[in-house]
Amino acid sequence: MKKKIQIELEFQNGSIAMKPLCVFIFSSFFFMGFSQSLKDTARCHNMQIADSVLYRKLKAESEDVNYKKLTQRIINDIDVSKIPFDNLIINYHDKVTRNPFDNEPCECCFERLSDSPVYNDKVFWTKKNIEAIARILKKNIIPKNGLINKFIYDLPNLKPTSIYERQPALNQLVVATRKQKKGTYQKINIIGTKRYIDEESFFYFPYKNENLILNSTSTDTGTMENFNTLELLFTNEPGRKITVEFIYNEHYEGSTYKTYEYKNKAWQLINKSPDSN
């Protein structure tokens, strides 16, 4: 009986001794988390300051720069050997407005003003430039929102269905595209003897006046298509430099980079990927 009482007392004493230890551990985690939060806040604040400084520098350097000549240079540098079909889907991106769900490189709420503020998708993908591309490349041009993987078709009186569609930077492109010709995209899956077809409508800038039907047929042996895709990513850099990443047919690993510098009132190619044309 004495032995049992002794064990119970030891256990009670042990639990009593553990309470200060638990409080200590909990407090340590709390202060560590609070300290990390302070570090993240300070880091974000410093990043916002650096972003604002870079933004002002890029905007100041953009004065008296002829970006129309850069647009023409980029169009001429498109590698036509990688887009042999008569139909070209262009994947555009709205990078002017910050994505509210983007938590990289940290969970900050500031808008990254220095993310290509002077030359971007809004500047390049205009009605005039797309018509020039269609004429120069002799192709039908089909704009597509690369962020949500969606063609431009829904009528203007329809309300946007996602936060990405409510961003206004490329609204002029959407409005201009809705006034062009209508086409149809057919995605065909052939599994054994069964054939499944999904259709989607779109508006496009025509080179040839025809009823355009895009086909993407998937079988057990591969995929056959009658179109190519092109995606351009723009990066503004100090020193009046613009880097463009050319992505053909969604082959991101095989994309090519070209850096242009504005010097002596002309755009010069100063750097390119080894496999660029």
VENTADA-V125289 format. One record per residue. RES is the residue in three letters. PHI is phi in whole degrees, -180 to 180 (* if undefined). PSI is psi in degrees with one decimal (* if undefined). Layout:
res,phi,psi
RES,PHI,PSI
RES,PHI,PSI
This chain:
res,phi,psi
MET,*,-42.6
LYS,-63,-36.9
LYS,-66,-40.4
LYS,-65,-43.9
ILE,-62,-37.6
GLN,-66,-39.8
ILE,-67,-42.5
GLU,-63,-38.8
LEU,-67,-38.5
GLU,-65,-40.5
PHE,-66,-42.2
GLN,-65,-41.3
ASN,-65,-35.8
GLY,-67,-42.5
SER,-66,-35.9
ILE,-65,-38.5
ALA,-71,-25.0
MET,-77,-23.5
LYS,-60,-49.3
PRO,-59,-34.7
LEU,-66,-43.1
CYS,-63,-42.4
VAL,-62,-39.9
PHE,-64,-45.2
ILE,-65,-44.8
PHE,-61,-43.6
SER,-64,-38.0
SER,-63,-45.9
PHE,-64,-38.5
PHE,-63,-48.7
PHE,-70,-31.6
MET,-65,-44.1
GLY,-65,-40.8
PHE,-65,-41.7
SER,-63,-42.0
GLN,-65,-38.0
SER,-62,-41.3
LEU,-64,-40.4
LYS,-64,-42.4
ASP,-64,-40.0
THR,-63,-44.9
ALA,-65,-39.4
ARG,-65,-43.8
CYS,-64,-39.0
HIS,-63,-43.7
ASN,-66,-37.7
MET,-66,-38.3
GLN,-66,-39.6
ILE,-64,-46.2
ALA,-63,-38.7
ASP,-64,-42.9
SER,-65,-39.7
VAL,-64,-45.6
LEU,-66,-39.0
TYR,-60,-47.1
ARG,-64,-36.2
LYS,-67,-45.4
LEU,-64,-41.9
LYS,-66,-40.3
ALA,-66,-40.6
GLU,-72,-18.2
SER,-80,-9.2
GLU,-67,138.8
ASP,62,28.4
VAL,-107,132.0
ASN,-91,96.1
TYR,-81,-14.9
LYS,-64,-37.6
LYS,-68,-33.7
LEU,-66,-42.5
THR,-58,-45.1
GLN,-63,-37.6
ARG,-66,-42.6
ILE,-64,-43.5
ILE,-60,-42.5
ASN,-68,-23.7
ASP,-89,0.7
ILE,-66,128.6
ASP,-81,99.8
VAL,-68,-19.8
SER,-68,-19.5
LYS,-95,-2.2
ILE,-133,68.9
PRO,-73,-21.5
PHE,-76,162.7
ASP,-78,-10.1
ASN,-117,128.5
LEU,-127,116.6
ILE,-87,125.6
ILE,-105,122.5
ASN,-92,106.4
TYR,-99,157.9
HIS,-134,140.1
ASP,-96,98.7
LYS,-106,4.0
VAL,-74,-36.1
THR,-101,135.7
ARG,-68,137.6
ASN,-73,116.8
PRO,-67,-15.6
PHE,-96,3.9
ASP,-85,112.6
ASN,-104,12.2
GLU,-106,143.5
PRO,-82,-2.4
CYS,-156,167.6
GLU,-79,76.1
CYS,-110,155.2
CYS,-104,-1.9
PHE,-78,147.8
GLU,-84,127.9
ARG,-78,91.7
LEU,-67,-27.6
SER,-82,1.9
ASP,-79,87.4
SER,52,62.7
PRO,-81,-20.1
VAL,-107,-28.3
TYR,-140,117.7
ASN,-154,-169.7
ASP,-59,-37.6
LYS,-63,-36.9
VAL,-75,-39.9
PHE,-82,-47.6
TRP,-88,75.5
THR,-109,165.1
LYS,-57,-45.4
LYS,-63,-43.9
ASN,-70,-38.9
ILE,-66,-40.1
GLU,-63,-36.2
ALA,-67,-41.0
ILE,-63,-43.8
ALA,-60,-40.5
ARG,-72,-44.0
ILE,-71,-44.8
LEU,-85,-12.3
LYS,59,52.8
LYS,-139,152.7
ASN,-75,132.9
ILE,-111,122.7
ILE,-115,104.1
PRO,-69,143.4
LYS,-145,134.1
ASN,-73,104.4
GLY,-68,-22.4
LEU,-72,-37.1
ILE,-115,5.4
ASN,56,54.1
LYS,-139,134.8
PHE,-72,164.4
ILE,-92,112.3
TYR,-148,-40.9
ASP,-53,143.2
LEU,-72,154.8
PRO,-59,-26.8
ASN,-80,-5.0
LEU,-82,139.6
LYS,-78,144.2
PRO,-59,144.5
THR,-100,-8.2
SER,-145,164.6
ILE,-66,-27.3
TYR,-70,-30.9
GLU,-80,-14.5
ARG,-88,-4.8
GLN,-75,127.7
PRO,-87,-7.4
ALA,-58,-37.1
LEU,-110,25.1
ASN,-62,-33.9
GLN,-63,-37.6
LEU,-66,-42.6
VAL,-62,-46.1
VAL,-62,-43.9
ALA,-66,-37.8
THR,-69,-36.0
ARG,-64,-15.3
LYS,-94,2.8
GLN,-94,-166.9
LYS,-76,156.4
LYS,-98,139.1
GLY,-133,177.2
THR,-132,135.4
TYR,-108,124.4
GLN,-114,120.2
LYS,-105,113.8
ILE,-113,126.4
ASN,-114,122.0
ILE,-110,112.7
ILE,-119,106.9
GLY,65,-120.9
THR,-99,2.1
LYS,-99,145.3
ARG,-127,120.6
TYR,-115,131.0
ILE,-125,126.3
ASP,-114,131.2
GLU,-116,147.0
GLU,-145,135.2
SER,-93,158.0
PHE,-157,163.7
PHE,-108,148.6
TYR,-150,162.6
PHE,-92,113.5
PRO,-84,143.2
TYR,-100,-42.5
LYS,-107,134.6
ASN,-80,90.4
GLU,-146,164.1
ASN,-83,97.7
LEU,-78,129.7
ILE,-128,116.0
LEU,-88,134.0
ASN,-118,135.7
SER,-134,103.2
THR,-108,120.5
SER,-107,128.0
THR,-129,-176.4
ASP,-67,-21.1
THR,-100,-7.6
GLY,148,-165.8
THR,-123,133.9
MET,-115,133.7
GLU,-137,160.1
ASN,-118,31.6
PHE,-151,163.1
ASN,-121,168.7
THR,-128,150.9
LEU,-139,134.1
GLU,-133,131.1
LEU,-119,128.0
LEU,-113,126.6
PHE,-107,136.3
THR,-128,121.3
ASN,-89,132.1
GLU,-128,151.8
PRO,-60,154.6
GLY,88,21.5
ARG,56,51.8
LYS,-122,141.3
ILE,-129,124.8
THR,-105,132.7
VAL,-120,128.9
GLU,-100,120.3
PHE,-96,118.8
ILE,-117,113.3
TYR,-103,131.3
ASN,55,33.1
GLU,60,26.6
HIS,-92,82.1
TYR,-68,-32.8
GLU,-70,-23.7
GLY,-103,20.1
SER,-69,156.3
THR,-118,149.6
TYR,-119,140.1
LYS,-138,131.5
THR,-111,128.1
TYR,-113,141.2
GLU,-125,134.2
TYR,-89,112.2
LYS,-146,133.3
ASN,55,42.7
LYS,60,30.1
ALA,-147,151.7
TRP,-94,123.6
GLN,-116,139.7
LEU,-81,115.4
ILE,-108,-14.4
ASN,-160,144.4
LYS,-154,160.7
SER,-65,150.4
PRO,-56,-32.2
ASP,-97,11.9
SER,-73,153.5
ASN,-76,*
